[in-house]
């Protein structure tokens, strides 16, 4: 957010605990929204407000933990589905293992990344409600299932978007690994920072 606050082509606004930056040089109305909290409940609340205000397309950009060291810190993962190991999505959709983003918008995001030469991977994510319940057994299970990342919002956001019939896609940057005995954190690493907002 700080990168864009003082940019000459943006207008910065704040409301409640949230921050919104409008891009004044786009053909359509485009805004960056952040600092609305952590977890599916906070993210879904913000999404509901934006949908009610008339927004119909959303791209989620965020950090995630990596479940495979083959995906290096700073790597980008375009999410194709999210494991619904949280509670909020089940209030919007019938219970199922996964929630899905919008294929059309995900394909457009994939095409945009490719045109700009931005290296990325396609992968699934594991969404849960607590950052302290990534047990060794669960980590190993989802890693063996081929799930690429773990975070706390996507399944909730995908479910809300599906229920409200709006388009959503997600691009995550890996900022740490949760597969070791000790936490291997790179949230403030240079590789992570360079990857967070690659698209302009």
C-alpha positions as CSV (number, residue, x, y, z in Angstrom):
1,X,0.0,0.0,0.0
2,X,2.7,2.5,1.0
3,X,4.3,2.1,-2.5
4,X,1.2,3.6,-4.1
5,X,0.1,6.2,-1.5
6,X,2.3,9.0,-2.8
7,X,2.3,8.0,-6.5
8,X,1.1,10.9,-8.8
9,X,-1.4,8.8,-10.5
10,X,-3.3,7.7,-7.3
11,X,-5.8,9.1,-4.8
12,X,-5.5,7.8,-1.2
13,X,-8.6,7.5,1.0
14,X,-9.1,5.8,4.4
15,X,-12.3,4.6,6.1
16,X,-12.7,2.6,9.3
17,X,-9.4,0.7,9.6
18,X,-9.2,0.2,5.8
19,X,-7.2,2.0,3.2
20,X,-8.2,2.5,-0.4
21,X,-6.1,3.8,-3.2
22,X,-7.7,4.8,-6.5
23,X,-5.8,4.6,-9.7
24,X,-6.6,7.8,-11.6
25,X,-4.9,6.8,-14.8
26,X,-7.0,3.8,-15.7
27,X,-9.7,3.6,-18.3
28,X,-12.0,1.9,-15.7
29,X,-12.5,2.5,-12.0
30,X,-9.6,0.6,-10.3
31,X,-8.8,0.6,-6.6
32,X,-6.4,-1.1,-4.2
33,X,-7.8,-2.0,-0.8
34,X,-5.8,-3.1,2.2
35,X,-5.2,-3.1,5.9
36,X,-8.7,-4.6,6.6
37,X,-7.5,-7.3,8.9
38,X,-6.4,-10.9,8.8
39,X,-8.5,-14.0,8.2
40,X,-11.6,-15.0,6.2
41,X,-14.1,-13.1,8.3
42,X,-12.3,-9.7,7.9
43,X,-11.6,-10.3,4.2
44,X,-15.1,-11.5,3.5
45,X,-16.6,-8.5,5.4
46,X,-14.6,-6.1,3.2
47,X,-15.6,-8.1,0.1
48,X,-19.3,-7.8,0.9
49,X,-19.0,-4.1,1.4
50,X,-17.3,-3.6,-2.0
51,X,-19.8,-5.8,-3.7
52,X,-22.6,-3.8,-2.2
53,X,-20.9,-0.6,-3.5
54,X,-21.0,-2.0,-7.0
55,X,-17.6,-3.7,-7.5
56,X,-17.8,-6.7,-9.8
57,X,-14.2,-7.9,-10.3
58,X,-11.6,-8.6,-7.6
59,X,-8.0,-9.7,-7.7
60,X,-6.6,-10.8,-4.4
61,X,-2.9,-10.2,-3.9
62,X,-1.3,-11.5,-0.7
63,X,1.3,-13.5,1.1
64,X,1.2,-17.2,1.8
65,X,3.2,-20.0,3.4
66,X,4.8,-22.5,1.1
67,X,4.2,-26.2,1.6
68,X,6.9,-27.2,-0.9
69,X,10.5,-26.0,-1.0
70,X,10.4,-26.4,-4.8
71,X,8.5,-23.1,-4.8
72,X,11.1,-20.6,-3.7
73,X,10.4,-17.6,-1.4
74,X,9.2,-14.8,-3.7
75,X,7.6,-17.2,-6.1
76,X,4.1,-16.2,-7.3
77,X,1.3,-18.7,-7.3
78,X,-1.9,-18.2,-9.3
79,X,-4.5,-20.0,-7.2
80,X,-6.8,-22.5,-9.0
81,X,-8.7,-23.7,-5.9
82,X,-8.7,-23.4,-2.1
83,X,-9.2,-26.0,0.5
84,X,-12.2,-25.1,2.7
85,X,-10.6,-25.8,6.1
86,X,-12.3,-22.7,7.6
87,X,-15.8,-21.9,8.7
88,X,-17.1,-18.9,6.7
89,X,-17.3,-20.6,3.3
90,X,-19.8,-23.1,4.7
91,X,-22.3,-20.3,5.4
92,X,-22.3,-19.4,1.7
93,X,-22.0,-22.6,-0.2
94,X,-22.9,-26.3,0.4
95,X,-20.1,-28.1,2.1
96,X,-17.4,-29.3,-0.2
97,X,-13.6,-29.8,-0.2
98,X,-12.7,-26.8,-2.4
99,X,-13.8,-23.3,-3.3
100,X,-12.9,-22.0,-6.7
101,X,-12.0,-18.6,-8.2
102,X,-13.5,-17.3,-11.4
103,X,-12.0,-19.1,-14.4
104,X,-12.4,-16.3,-16.8
105,X,-10.8,-13.7,-14.6
106,X,-8.0,-16.2,-13.5
107,X,-7.3,-16.8,-17.2
108,X,-7.1,-13.0,-17.9
109,X,-4.7,-12.6,-14.9
110,X,-2.6,-15.5,-16.2
111,X,-2.5,-14.0,-19.7
112,X,-1.5,-10.6,-18.2
113,X,1.4,-12.2,-16.2
114,X,2.6,-14.0,-19.3
115,X,2.5,-10.8,-21.5
116,X,4.7,-9.0,-18.9
117,X,7.1,-12.0,-18.6
118,X,6.3,-12.5,-14.9
119,X,7.1,-16.0,-13.9
120,X,4.4,-17.7,-11.9
121,X,3.0,-21.1,-10.9
122,X,-0.5,-22.5,-10.9
123,X,-1.4,-24.2,-7.6
124,X,-4.0,-24.8,-4.9
125,X,-4.1,-23.3,-1.4
126,X,-5.1,-24.5,2.0
127,X,-7.3,-22.0,3.9
128,X,-7.7,-22.3,7.7
129,X,-8.9,-20.0,10.5
130,X,-5.9,-19.9,12.7
131,X,-2.2,-19.4,12.0
132,X,-1.4,-21.6,15.0
133,X,-3.2,-24.8,13.9
134,X,-1.0,-25.8,11.0
135,X,-0.2,-29.1,12.7
136,X,2.6,-31.3,11.4
137,X,0.1,-34.0,10.4
138,X,-2.1,-31.5,8.4
139,X,0.9,-29.9,6.7
140,X,2.2,-33.3,5.6
141,X,-1.3,-34.3,4.4
142,X,-1.8,-31.2,2.2
143,X,1.7,-31.2,1.0
144,X,1.3,-34.8,-0.1
145,X,-2.0,-33.8,-1.8
146,X,0.1,-31.3,-3.9
147,X,-1.4,-28.2,-2.3
148,X,1.1,-25.3,-2.9
149,X,0.4,-22.7,-0.2
150,X,-1.4,-22.1,3.1
151,X,-3.2,-18.9,4.1
152,X,-6.3,-17.6,5.9
153,X,-8.6,-15.9,3.4
154,X,-9.0,-17.5,0.0
155,X,-11.6,-20.2,0.5
156,X,-13.8,-17.6,2.3
157,X,-13.4,-15.0,-0.5
158,X,-14.0,-17.5,-3.3
159,X,-17.2,-18.7,-1.6
160,X,-18.5,-15.2,-1.1
161,X,-17.7,-14.3,-4.7
162,X,-19.4,-17.4,-6.0
163,X,-22.5,-16.7,-3.9
164,X,-22.7,-13.1,-4.9
165,X,-21.9,-13.9,-8.6
166,X,-18.9,-11.7,-8.9
167,X,-15.5,-12.5,-10.5
168,X,-12.5,-13.1,-8.3
169,X,-8.9,-14.4,-8.9
170,X,-5.9,-14.7,-6.7
171,X,-2.1,-14.2,-6.9
172,X,0.0,-15.2,-3.8
173,X,3.6,-14.6,-3.1
174,X,5.4,-17.2,-0.9
175,X,6.9,-15.5,2.1
176,X,7.8,-18.4,4.3
177,X,7.9,-22.1,4.6
178,X,5.8,-24.1,7.2
179,X,7.4,-27.5,6.4
180,X,10.4,-27.3,8.7
181,X,10.8,-27.9,12.5
182,X,11.6,-24.2,12.8
183,X,9.7,-21.4,11.1
184,X,11.5,-20.2,8.1
185,X,10.2,-16.6,7.7
186,X,10.9,-14.3,4.8
187,X,8.1,-11.8,5.0
188,X,10.5,-8.8,4.8
189,X,13.0,-10.5,2.5
190,X,13.9,-8.6,-0.7
191,X,12.7,-11.4,-2.9
192,X,9.3,-11.2,-1.3
193,X,9.0,-7.5,-1.5
194,X,9.9,-7.4,-5.2
195,X,7.2,-10.0,-6.0
196,X,4.3,-8.5,-4.0
197,X,2.9,-6.1,-6.6
198,X,4.3,-7.1,-10.0
199,X,1.5,-5.9,-12.1
200,X,0.9,-2.4,-13.3
